[in-house]
Amino acid sequence: MTNTTLFDPYTLGAIPLSNRIVMAPLTRNRAGAGFVPGELTAEYYAQRASAGLIVSEATQISQQGQGYQDTPGIYTREQIEGWRKVTAAVHEKGGRIVLQLWHVGRISHVDLQPGGGQPVAPSAIRAESQTFVNNAFVDVSEPHALGIDELPGIVDDFRQAAANAIEAGFDGVEVHGANGYLLEQFAKDGANVRTDAYGGSMENRARLMLEVTAAVAREIGAERTGVRISPVSPANGISCSDPQAQYDYIVDHLDALGIAYLHVVEGATGGPRDVAPFDYGSLRRRFSKTYIANNGFDLDLATSHLANGEADLIAFGRPFIANPDLVERLQNGAPLAEIDPATLYGGGAAGYTDYPRSTETSDS
């Protein structure tokens, strides 16, 4: 047992944090024309800058990497400049923010792809999932299997996106290897039936995630690089026959790269923590740097995790949507506001930047 609390400062690689509370990535579908974050996005993140660390919403590394309408990118000059306004606003409030780098793989639709082409995947297996495009939820499109000659381009897109993120003023990046998107599609045999160097054995299935992470770490420094994983989450129709062995192997090799942190979705993303048996303590022991625990945490569970040494930092997701001052509310024991589900995705300020702080509520 330790006396560590959520409100103690912490040093994450090269990034000093004012507390141990992480704002988890939250897709809000409010990017403007050209998938560029605007002034409203800067205001939204600045309102939440009291988090020790903000992990931005998932941000596509290329047009091919996009899976939903109105999500931001980090591959054009306009996108870099848009994000620069966000990072400046967060830093002005004393916050720290990293950009989550995203390629959705098969969780996409032809209407979002370059030239109306098929989404890409490790294998030509259509996901049992839907995406949001043309203002409606629709089934994802049939993907085509990436040729082995296309994979270096994917790795380089992640590398360049990381460089762009640093240019835009981010404190670091998080490689999105979770929730049924491209890197996890390669890692899990429910989506990957390849027979080449990127399929079959768990070593081969882990290869693309590790190559991407190594390229990002070389580009911006391992001390500014993190990875998010979700070993047993069934998000977006993903499955794995050997998650413990697979993720013990992945984490051993991520640790060898010296990256700053591992961000772990414990259980089903946005769902039960006990969805499948898994020893997260094994990952914690294998990873020598910072372990961020995510999924379904409240103050009591977070406090217990820290006290028992089960994590270094705790990520909160949906509570940050309706509580821009979540850190202060948790510290002061103030009640948490509830989300308006009608305004979660898309739209403008309503349900995005208009949630009041607890002091504003009590004064009204």
N, C-alpha and C positions, 0 to 999 in steps of 0.2 A: 504493500500500500504506500502511496505517496501523498503529499499535501498539494499536489498540482491542481490548479483550478483552470476553468475555461478563460479566466480573465488575466492570467499571467502572460507576460511577453514571451516571445519565442523567436529564434533565428532559424529560418527555413533556407538552407543553402546560403545563397548570397542575399537573401531577402529578410530584413528585420520586420517582425510582426508585433503589433501592439497587444494582441491577445491570441488565443488558440482557437478562435471561432472562424470557420471558413464558410463563405457563401458559395454553395455548390452551383455548377452551371445550370441555367434555367432558360430553355428556349421560350422566347416571347413573340417571335414573328413580327417584328416591327422595323425591320430594315427598309430603307427607302429605295428609290429608283437606283438601279445598279447594285443593289444589295449592300448599300452603304449605310452604316449607323449614323444617326443624326443628332441634333441638339437634345432631343427628348431622351435618347439613349444615354447621353452624357449626364443628364440630370438624374436619370434612374440609378445609374451606378454611383454617382456622387452621393446620393441620398443614403446609400448603403455602405459608405466608405469606412464606417466604424468597425466593420468586420476586420479581423486580423488579416485575412486574405480573401479577395474576391477572385473566383474562377469565372471568367466570362461565359456567356452562352456559347454553345458549340458554333464554330465558325468555319465555313467550308474553305478548303485549301485551293479549290479550283471549281469551275462550273460543273465539271463531272462529279465533284464531291458533294453537290447540293442535293438534298432530299425533300425539302419542304419549301413552300413559298415564303418569301419575305424574311429569310434568314440571312445574316450578314456573311460577307466573304473577307478574305485577307490576301487577294491575289491581284488587285488592281491599285493603281496610284490613288484613285478616289477613295477606295476602301481604307487604305493606309491613313490617308488624311482624316477620314471620318473617325477612325479609331483613335487618332492622335488627340482629338477633342475629348474623347472619353477618358483616356489615361490622364490627360492634364487635369480634368475635373476631379478625378479620384485622388490624384496626388496632391492637389490643392487642399483637399480635405484631410490629408495625412494618411490616406489609405494605400494599399498595395493591391495590384491586380495582375493576373496572368491570363493569357489568351488560350482557350481550349481549341486545339486544331482538329478538324473534323473531315473525314471522308465517309459518306454514308454507305458506299458500296451499293448493294442491291435494294436498299430501302429508299427508292426513288421512283420517278415516273418519267416517261419519255418526254413529257412537256417541259421538264426542267433540264434535260440533257442537251449538250451541244448538238445542233443539227437534228434534234428530235430522235437521237439514237437511243439504244438500250442502255440502262444502267449496267455497271460492271460488278463483278463478284468473283470469288475464287472459283466457283463452279456454277453452271447454268441451272441453279435451283432457285425457284421463285419463293420468296419469303411469304409466310402466312401473316401478313401485316398490311397496314394501310398508311398512306401519307396524306398530307394536306396540300392540295394544289388546285388552282383555279377556284379558290374559295369553297372547296368541298373536300371531304374525306373520301378517298378512292383507294382501291387496291393498288399495291405497288406493281410496277411493270416487270415483265420477264427479263432477267439479266443475261448478259453474255459473260462467259468465263474469260478472265484476263489472260492474255498470252504471257508466257514467261518473259518475253521481250518488252512487255509493257510495264513490268513491275519496277524497273529502275526509275521510270518516269514518275510513278506514284511516290517513291522514296524521295525523289528530288523535289516534288511538289510540297511535301511536308517540310523538307529542309528550307526551301525558299519561303514558305509561309512563316516559319519560325524567324527567319531573318527579317521578314516584313513586320512581324509583331514587335521585335525589338526596335526597329526603325519607328514604329508607331508609338513607342514609349512604354510598352508593357514591361513589367518586372521579370517576366519569364513566360514559359508556355507549358501547357498540359497537353500531351498526346492522348487523344480519345481512343482508347482501346477497349471500350465497354459497350453495353446496351445494344448489341446486335448489329453494330456498324462494321465497316470494312475490315479493320484490323482484327476484330473479334471474329468476323466471319471466316477469316483465314485460320484463326487459332482453334476454332471448334469444329469437330467433325460432322456435326449436323448440317453445316453449310459448305464444308470443304471436303470434296471427294477426289481431289487431284491425286495424280500418281507421279508428279514430278518433284523437284526439290522443295516445293512449297506445299506439299500435301502428304498424307499418309501418317508418318510418325509424328509424335508430339513435337519433336525437335524441328521437323520440317514445317509443321503448322504454325509454330511460334516464330518462324524465320522473319516474316515480313514485319511484325510488330517490333522485333528486336533491331532489324535493319533501319527502320524508320526512326526509332528512338536513338540509335547510335548516330545517325546522320544529323538529327536535331541537336543532340548534345555536342557534337563536333562543331556545329555551326554557331551556337549561342552560349555554349558552356554547360556542362552537366549540372553545375550548381544552380542553373536557372531552368532546369528541365524536370517535369514530372510526367507521370503516366497514370491514367485512370483505367481500372479494370473492374469487371463484374463477373466473378468466376461462375456463379450458378444462376444468375438472373436469366429468365426466359424472354426478356424484352425483344420485341421484333422477331419473334418466332425462332430464336436461336437455341441450340442445344449442344451438349457435349457429353460424351460417354465416360470421360475420365477427368473431370474437372480438378480433382486434388492433385493428381500427378502432373497434369498439364500446367497448372498455375504454380505449383512448387518449382517446376522447371523454369517457367517464364520469370518468376520473381528472382530466382537464383541469378539469372542472366541479366536482368535489369539491375540488380544490385552490383554486379560486376562492372556495369557501365558507369557506376558512381553517380547516378542521377539523384536529384535533391529529394524527391518524394514519390511515394506510391499512394494513390487515392483509390480506395477499395469500396465498392458498393457491396455491402454485406447483406446478402439475401436478394430478393426480387426488387428490381428498381421501382421505387415508389410503392412497394407492396410489402408482404411479410418478410421478416428477417430470417425466419426458419423455413423457407421454401424448400430447401434441400440440405442434406447433411454436408458440412464443410468445416474444416479446421482453419479458421482465419488466424489463429495463433501461430500456425505453421508459417504463414506469410510474414507475420510480424517478426518472428524469430529469424527468418531468412533475410529480411531486408534491414540493412544496417543504418539507413538514414531515416527520414521522417515518414511515419505511417499516418495517413489521414483516413479515419473511419467515416463512412457515409451510410445513410439510410435509416429513417425512422427515429432519429434521435430527439429526445426531449432533454430538459435540463438534468433530470435525475440520471438517465441512462448515460448521458455525456459525462457527467461528473464521475459516475462509477467506472466508465471506461478509462478515463484519465487516471483515476486513483489506483486502478488495478494494473496500470501500465499496458493496457490493451491498445492504446493509440497515443499519438503525440498531439494531434489536432483532430477536431470534430467538425464535419461538414453538415450544415443545415441547408436544405433546399427550399421547399415550398413555404416554410415560415417566413422567409425573407421577402416573399412577394407582397404580403399584406402588412409587413412589419419592417419598414425601412430602418427602424432603430431597434432591431432585434437584439443586438448586443446589450443595449441599455435596458431593454425590457427584461431580459434574462437576469441581468445583474441586480435589478431593482425589484424583481418579483412582480412586475406589472403584467396584467393579462395580455394575451396575444389576440390580435385582430384576425378575423376570418377572411379567406379569399373569396372574391366574387368569381365563380367559375366561368361566367359569361364573357369575362374580359381577359382571360388568361392568354389567348393567342390572337395576335393581330389587333388592329385598331390604333387608337392614339393614346392620349394621356389617361383616359378613364381606365382604372384598374392597373395602371402602370406607374405613374408618378404622382397620383392623387391620394394615395393611402396616407393618412395622417400619422405623425409621431404620437407617442403616448402622452407627451406633455400637451400637445395640441388638443388631443381628445379630452383630457382632464380639465383644460382651461375653457372648453367650449360649453 
